[in-house]
Amino acid sequence: MNWHLQDAKNNFSKVVQKARTEGPQTVTLRGEPAVVVIAVDQYKQLLEHRPSLAEFLLTGPEWDDEFVADVNRRNKSGPRDVDLD
């Protein structure tokens, strides 16, 4: 269900109860979705399925040979000098 910000503020306990019984509640700001109120058990489920950074990077597309060679060439050249002035 969508709630205008002012309505959500005035009925916060109802927003929370509906999030617990009916599912996520969207709060809009100037007609645009701004936040979602969800029950804590749903939030915990989202956190459980979130991969670590390493897992996320390992699930990316495979590098082709040309890309690997380009990365290796750049690594051998060492760090770049950057003028910060």
DARALIN-V414460 format. One record per residue. OMEGA is omega in whole degrees, 0 to 359 (none if undefined). Layout:
OMEGA
OMEGA
This chain:
178
177
169
184
182
178
179
178
182
184
188
180
178
178
180
181
179
177
180
186
186
181
185
179
182
176
182
177
184
176
181
176
182
181
175
176
180
177
184
179
175
178
179
177
178
181
180
185
181
180
174
178
180
179
179
181
180
180
180
180
178
178
175
186
181
179
178
180
179
178
180
177
181
179
182
183
177
183
178
172
181
178
183
180
none
